Amino acid sequence: MWDLVYVLSYILIIAFHHYLSFLYIIIGMAVYILTELSLGWIPISYGIGVIIIGILIALAIAISIWAGFIYTIEKKFQL
């Protein structure tokens, strides 16, 4: 019984995490950009370069967190 639970949890974690995490990153970045622009955290008068740098920093953080989760999952299941 526990072997079946182990296999099913493995499939759910790996399959959904790999495919949906990119969707989460895209949605999170869209919310990040809209929030910064609408609340005035990054005034548009600073130029598009500041916006691009902020996006790249947030994207780097999101990808590093995502890569850490993937590494942890693969290490746990010894892939």
C-alpha positions as a printed Julia matrix, in Angstrom:
79×3 Matrix{Float64}:
  0.0    0.0     0.0
  2.71   2.49    0.96
  4.64   1.68   -2.2
  1.68   2.82   -4.28
  1.38   6.02   -2.24
  5.1    6.62   -2.67
  4.94   6.16   -6.45
  1.84   8.32   -6.84
  3.29  11.11   -4.72
  6.49  10.92   -6.75
  4.57  11.26  -10.02
  2.52  14.17   -8.73
  5.46  16.06   -7.31
  7.77  15.65  -10.29
  5.28  15.97  -13.14
  3.25  18.89  -11.86
  6.2   20.71  -10.38
  8.2   20.68  -13.6
  5.36  21.86  -15.82
  3.42  24.19  -13.55
  6.38  25.95  -11.97
  7.06  27.86  -15.18
  3.44  28.98  -15.17
  3.82  30.13  -11.56
  6.94  32.09  -12.47
  5.16  33.79  -15.39
  2.13  34.71  -13.27
  4.34  35.92  -10.43
  6.41  38.1   -12.74
  3.27  39.63  -14.27
  1.93  40.47  -10.81
  5.33  41.85   -9.82
  5.51  44.17  -12.83
  1.93  45.38  -12.53
  2.3   46.0    -8.79
  5.51  47.95   -9.18
  4.15  50.11  -11.97
  0.73  50.73  -10.42
  2.02  51.57   -6.93
  4.83  53.73   -8.24
  7.68  51.65   -6.82
  9.41  52.04  -10.18
  8.44  55.33  -11.79
  8.26  55.05  -15.56
 10.3   58.27  -15.76
 13.37  56.3   -14.59
 13.37  54.53  -17.94
 12.78  51.08  -19.27
 16.25  49.92  -18.17
 15.31  50.08  -14.49
 12.2   48.02  -15.16
 14.17  45.42  -17.12
 16.83  45.18  -14.38
 14.13  44.7   -11.73
 12.5   41.99  -13.81
 15.81  40.21  -14.35
 16.61  40.27  -10.63
 13.19  38.89   -9.7
 13.43  36.26  -12.44
 16.87  35.18  -11.22
 15.51  34.79   -7.69
 12.49  32.82   -8.92
 14.6   30.49  -11.07
 17.1   29.88   -8.26
 14.26  28.96   -5.88
 12.75  26.7    -8.54
 16.1   25.02   -9.19
 16.54  24.46   -5.45
 13.18  22.7    -5.24
 14.02  20.52   -8.24
 17.41  19.62   -6.74
 15.84  18.77   -3.39
 13.14  16.6    -4.96
 15.6   14.75   -7.18
 17.96  14.21   -4.25
 15.13  12.95   -2.04
 13.98  10.42   -4.63
 17.57   9.67   -5.72
 17.03  10.27   -9.41
